[in-house]
Amino acid sequence: MKTTPEHNDRMAKMTFASVYPHYLSKVESKGRTIDELHQVIEWLTGFDAKKLQELIDEKVTFETFFKRATVNPNAPLIKGVICGYRIEEIENQLTKEVRYLDKLVDELAKGRKMDKILR
């Protein structure tokens, strides 16, 4: 499935603060912890818990979130389907980075071992 310009624009304008509570409830409902969620996010973006809270308080968009991030050089190793999109086929870089994060949170919630998640 190919992303549309409208889809990419919607992803860019969505705030991290609006999605973060969903990430948290998803992993906690499956027995994982906030610390594990933060570990996964830090691996991908370089943001520690303090910086994440600042970004949440600032209500940054995903576009700003990933502009400020130092995306892990191993992120392209994240493959598979998330929300109906095959990550490795997504052409828009920002949309791909958001889907990387979604995929990592999904793997955490599914009980995958941390050393496998953090490629």
N, C-alpha and C positions, 0 to 999 in steps of 0.2 A: 504494500500500500504506500503510495506516495503522499507526502505532506503537501498541503496547498499553501499558497502565500497567506491566506487568511488564518490557517492553523498556525503557521510560524509566527505571525503577528500576535495572535492570541497568547502564544507561549511567552513571547518576549514581554508582553504587558502584564502578565500574571505576577502577583507579588509572591515572593518566597514565604512571607508571613502567612498568607492565606492557605498555603499548601502544607507547611511544616506541621500544624496540628494533625493533619491527616496521616502524614508519615509516622508521627509519634504514636497515634492511636493504633495504626496498623501493626507496628512492631510490638507495642506493649500488649495488644490483644493476643499475640502469638507467643508471649512469654519472653520477649527480648527486652532490653533495657534502653533507657535514654542515652546512657553512656555508649552502648554499642551503636546506636543510631548516630551519635556525634562522631564516633570513631570512623564510621563509613563515610560520613559527609566530609570529615577532615581529610581522609585519604584522597577523596576525589577533588576537593577544592582548596585544601590548605587552611580552611577556617576552623579555628578552635571554638570551644563552647562560648567563650566570651565574645568573640567576633561574630559568631552566629547570632547571639542575642542582640548585639548592636545592629546587625542587618535586619533582624526581625523588627526591632523597635523603630528603625528608620523606614520600614515598609518598602524595601527596595524591590524592583521588578526582577524577574529572572534575567533579563538583559543586563542590568547593573550587577546583579549577583555574580554572573559568570564573567563579566568584564573585570571584576575585582579579584576573581579567583585565580589561583595558579593550578590549572587542571593537571592532574597527575599524568605523567607521560605514558603510563600503562592503561589509561582510560580506553584507548581503542581496542583493548583486549576484551572489553565488555561487549558481548554479542548476544543475540537472541531477539525474541519478540516481546514487546511491552506495549500495552494499549493498542494492539493490532498493527504495530509498526515494527519492522525488522530494523534494529538499531543500525546495523552496518550499511543499510541502504538509504538512510536519511541523509539528504544532501545539505540541508541548512545546519550550520555548525551549532548555533544556539539550541535549536530543537534537539539535536543529537546529544548535547551536553545535559539538557533537562532529562532526556530519556535515559542517559547513563545513570543519573541520580535515581530516577524512578526504578530502574532495574536493580540497582544496588539495594534500595530499600525493600523491594520485592523479595530479593534473595535472602536478605536478613530475616524478613517476616516468615519466609518459608523454612527457616531453620538451617540454612546452609552454614557451614563452618566459616568462621571469620577469615581464616587463612585462604580459603577458596574465594571469598568475596573480594578480599584485598589482593588482587592478582599480583 
